[in-house]
Amino acid sequence: MKKAELIQKIMESEKLEDIKPAPNKKVVTAVVDALFSVLTDYFVQTTAKGKKKDKVKIRFSYPGFGTFEKKWRKAKKGRNPKTKEEITIPERYTITFTPSSKLKEMMNPEPKKK
């Protein structure tokens, strides 16, 4: 989904029907930009110290969307798929996403029993 599609989906959301006056596209775009800016700043500016991990849990009207977590990856050996040359992939931070159990259930409903 592209940013424009996300903004359009938000604009069409039933959740916004009760807000008067209805937010326009410029307002929704500013909110989406602010959300991703804050998340980016949080993960860029924080560092994992000791056992404390940098996590952002996103909860909406149902019990949770999921958790974004900043993780440290150690350097490792890799291979260039084109040349088959062995390379060293440097250590770095990355972000992982773990969906909530509720989101997993919604994505994979149990088959109806006969």
ChimeraX attribute file (.defattr): number of C-alpha atoms within 10 A of each C-alpha:
attribute: neighborCount
match mode: 1-to-1
recipient: residues
	/A:1	5
	/A:2	7
	/A:3	11
	/A:4	11
	/A:5	10
	/A:6	14
	/A:7	19
	/A:8	14
	/A:9	11
	/A:10	16
	/A:11	19
	/A:12	11
	/A:13	10
	/A:14	9
	/A:15	9
	/A:16	13
	/A:17	12
	/A:18	8
	/A:19	8
	/A:20	7
	/A:21	8
	/A:22	11
	/A:23	13
	/A:24	9
	/A:25	14
	/A:26	9
	/A:27	13
	/A:28	16
	/A:29	19
	/A:30	11
	/A:31	13
	/A:32	14
	/A:33	12
	/A:34	12
	/A:35	11
	/A:36	11
	/A:37	11
	/A:38	11
	/A:39	12
	/A:40	11
	/A:41	10
	/A:42	15
	/A:43	19
	/A:44	11
	/A:45	7
	/A:46	11
	/A:47	15
	/A:48	14
	/A:49	8
	/A:50	6
	/A:51	6
	/A:52	8
	/A:53	14
	/A:54	16
	/A:55	17
	/A:56	15
	/A:57	15
	/A:58	13
	/A:59	12
	/A:60	9
	/A:61	6
	/A:62	8
	/A:63	12
	/A:64	15
	/A:65	18
	/A:66	19
	/A:67	16
	/A:68	18
	/A:69	17
	/A:70	21
	/A:71	16
	/A:72	14
	/A:73	13
	/A:74	10
	/A:75	11
	/A:76	10
	/A:77	9
	/A:78	13
	/A:79	12
	/A:80	10
	/A:81	8
	/A:82	6
	/A:83	7
	/A:84	9
	/A:85	9
	/A:86	11
	/A:87	11
	/A:88	11
	/A:89	13
	/A:90	11
	/A:91	11
	/A:92	10
	/A:93	14
	/A:94	11
	/A:95	13
	/A:96	12
	/A:97	13
	/A:98	13
	/A:99	16
	/A:100	17
	/A:101	13
	/A:102	14
	/A:103	15
	/A:104	13
	/A:105	11
	/A:106	10
	/A:107	9
	/A:108	9
	/A:109	8
	/A:110	8
	/A:111	6
	/A:112	5
	/A:113	4
	/A:114	3
